[in-house]
């Protein structure tokens, strides 16, 4: 007898490997995160997209650099860069980052006077608030970023198939 025989053992190996790859995205998420941090940093470098200029005419949102570092430097204490096997989060832990993203009001409580200031006859300063325009830092990914994510995912699965064969 002469003929051909087929079985699914190779497919089972490939799909088994892909299942393992699909369950662990830590390396690809880390790559995507590095790209996202670079995009956040670029947004600060070019003041926007469409950030309203500040009153002093200096670069917008870069007085101390804290906000920029909180978005663009993974090692910064205020940076949110969490990567796990099935989830990744990138952003800032700073309380005012969300207000700047959407726009809103920051209220500053009036400072309390100490005993010395009271003796000196100083009066408590009034509370104040500042209305901030929206200055989006986190924006929908552009087509270039989406293509980079696609290439990273493709490489991840391609490596899984190669490992199974």
Secondary structure, DSSP 4 states (H G I P E B T S, - for coil): -------SHHHHHHHHHHHHHHH--HHHHHHHHHHHHHHHHHHHHTTTTTPPPPTT-SPTT-SSSHHHHHHH-TTSTTEEEEE-SS-EEEEE--TTHHHHHH-EEEEEPPPPP-HHHHHTT--PPPPEEEEE----SS-PPPHHHHHHHHHHHHHHHHHHHHHH-
